[in-house]
Structures are given as C-alpha cells and as structure tokens.
Amino acid sequence: MPRLITLSRAARLVGVKRGALQKKIRAGEMRTFEGEILLPDLLHAYPQTQIEDTTMLERVEQIMEQAVNKIVRPADDAPNTDTLAARILALSQELAQARHEARRYSALVGALKDKFSELAAEDGTTGDDAFSKLRDWFLQALEASEPAGVADEDILAKEAFLRVMAAQIRILPSGHEFFIEGSDSILEAGLRSGLALSYGCSSGNCGLCKAKVISGQVKKICPHDYVLTETEKGLGYILSCSNTAVTDVVLEADEALGARDIPHQEIAIRVRKIERPDDRVLILHARTPRTNRLRFLAGQYLSLEANDLPALDCAIASCPCDDMNLQFHLPVASGNPFIEHLLNNTRQNDLISIKGPHGEFVLNEESPRSLIFIGCNAGFGPVKSLIEHAMALDIAEHIHVYWIVTAANSHYLGNLCRSWADALDNFHYTALVTDTETGIEDLLPNILNDFDNLNHYDCYACVPGPLVETLEASLCRHGLPGKQVHMEPIR
Ligand code: FES
C-alpha cells in the first residue's frame, strides 16, 4: 500500500498552501482517504518539486509569517534541545520498529519462496494446478513489486525531517490540524493557527485547556498548579497550555463553534500606545495581563471603560491568534468623552477595563467559499481582524479586500494591505474613495462586477450604522445570496 500523508504535511512537503491541494482534490487530480492523500498522487501532481530544496517551503512560511503580522517570536524558531531530542528519540524508535518489521517480512518472503521451490521439486508440480498457479502468481508479484523510487525516498526523508522540526496536531471532533513550531505549547500553536480552542489563564492555573490525548506523545514544558486527578491522567488528559508535542498527536479538545461558546470576560488592560494616522481615526494598542488574556472571535467588539466615563463599544482590530496584544480603531468624533479622554488624558500603561466580547460578525469557518471583505473608513478595524484570522486559518481560496474611505488619503493602513497583496498570491486589495457616505452604495455594483459567480463568495462588510440595511439589500440585489452577506455597523 503506498504511503498516505495528511493534507497539511503534504502541503509543507511540496511548498504550497493547503487550499491549492484542496483545489486539486476537488478537480479530481488527487484522491483523498479520510483527509490523507497518496504520496504517488502528490508527486504526480507536483513533478517539479525540488525535494531537497527547502527554499520554497521556507519562503511560503516566511511570507505567511510577515503577512499575517503575527506575534513576535523568539529569533530561533527551532524546537528547544529537549523537544528535539525527544522527537529524534521517538522517530528512532519508529525507525527501529519499521526495520524490525521489514526484516521479519523479508525473511518470511524468502522462506516462502524457498518453500515453493522445495514443494515443486518434491511433487514435480509444474502444470495448471492451484499450487502452481499460486506459486507463479507469487513469483510474478514479487518481481513486479518495485523498490521505492529516488523521488519517493527523498520525499519520505524530507517528511521525517519535517516531523523532527514540527509535530502535527489533529483536533477531534473537528478534524482541524496545525503544526507546532519552535517550543510553542499545543495551546499557543493552536491559537496561532486560528483555532478557537478552549482556555483561560494560559499558565496552568485554571484547567480550562484540559484535553485528552488519543494518540501520540506529548511532553510537559512548564510546571502547572492545576491538579489533574490520577483518573484524568490515566485517561490521557493533559493541559494544552503546559505541554508540547513530541510526535504527531491526535487530541480530543473543546473548541468554540460560535460566539455563544465564548465566555463573558472582564479584564483590565494596559495602554501600550495611541497612534493618530490621520485626524479621523485613532489606533489604540493595549495589552492584557499575561495570565488573563482575552478569548474572543475575530470580528467581535468590547465595551471599554475608564475613569467613570460612559462605556464605549469598540470593535477589536487584531487577530485572536495574538490574544495578549489588542488593537482598536476608533473614529474620532468630536465631543465623545471617551475619545477625548484617550486623546488628551491617557498615557502609556494607564488601565482601561474591557467587558465582553460581544457580537456575531464572525467568520463562517465551515464555508468553503472565497471571501470578499468591505470596510468603510474605521470599519476597516473588525475587517482587519477577520482578514488576519482568515489568513491564519488558511482555508479561503481567494481573499478580496475593498477599503472605502470618504476622504482622500485616509487608507491609514494601506501599506499593510499592499504588503499582504504582494506576499500572497490569493490576496487582492482595492482602495476606493468616495465623497460622502451615501456614495458608498454607488461603488457596490463596481465591486461586485469583479466576480463572475457570486455564489462562490461570502461577503463581510463593516459600514456606517445608518446604511447597514440599505447596503445589505443592495449587495443582495446585485447578486450575492442573502445568507452569504454578513453586515456590521461601525462602532
Ligand atoms: S489555560 Fe488555564 S490551565 Fe491551561
């Protein structure tokens, strides 16, 4: 039986995105067997793959890393010595086992061949009887079974190397997969990959990240105060925030399936900096305590409170994959006391209370469709959070971003959008300007004319509140199916 490998690992081996392989599967160019593909199919689909050349793979990873603008990692992305040693030991044990099996079967095949010759010599059977047919079939089948080709051996060697550098986690029951890079914990790696895993403190105190190991080996990387009972340990339960993977691991773990699965939280965050990219918007950067991070879904919003001022609802503009460093884009409206407070009285390290998260403007992760994002003015904030989450998940075949502003030179993160478009083949960015908010509707037909078949797209738009219903009706009138349109007012 030819070797099967998971889609995620196959994508790494040939240096393409998972989406590219899924496209080939849908086109019938590759077969899948419960989420895995055959190595010969992979080599057939990518005959030009330079197995020994890792530059393509590294480039894809580098681009994704820079493009998504993820958490700053330690300079060295390799697993630490202990984890490397544990992975090499596990792989060596697997190799020794495979060698032992290979020797056993080889001896058995040799003995069978000898036995056939011996019996044929004894009985003189060379004709059309069942014994002769079985012997002839066996000898022919042996002759026909080819040893692995050079390409097969190379790709298997590279796969073994990748397994040492990064273990793969498969989550049940969702089937989501991700890799553990460097010395990340299972929880950190899962969050970076865009998964909404259950957790609380991230530091081994609350037990909310408890998960059950179904197969594979894990390794404790930090001590934890939360006590797992002996029964739980016996059943394979671990804390995903305090363990990393030694081998590929299958894990049964809770994931949020929607906004209702995210608990209400109240956290005091510290201001890191306030930016004024132009006079219409301010960008607030803040940080949660290390042991009390914010669990949220991309696209949701929070209530911000400070100094007994009326609370301000504000969309989160950063990605849940970086749950400690939060970003908010606030439209600067004169007279708003909270905005005035941020502009005039707030300093680095000041505390702001956040409550939430709220809202259902979140990505439909089960959808196989490509994505259209439309952000108006500071409505780019939650759209940015969704874009970064979609890039971390790496499931959309194409991502199209339209940012509409109502004053010239107001695309305050235009460079970031252009860098995404430069780095990713499937990312398309268009900056649009109109004179007034009511002019936004006039731009919609032009946007939708870019697409041949709108049935293949989900659209997420964050627009001025009074225009939500009008613009939603307009998007549907121009061909987007209603259930694929997700609208949110700018907060
Ligand atoms: S997240 Fe609290 S113990 Fe792991």
Residues whose N, C-alpha, C, O or C-beta is under 5 A from the ligand:
A	BS01	FES	Y199 G200 C201 S202 S203 G204 N205 C206 G207 L208 C209 Y226 L239 C241
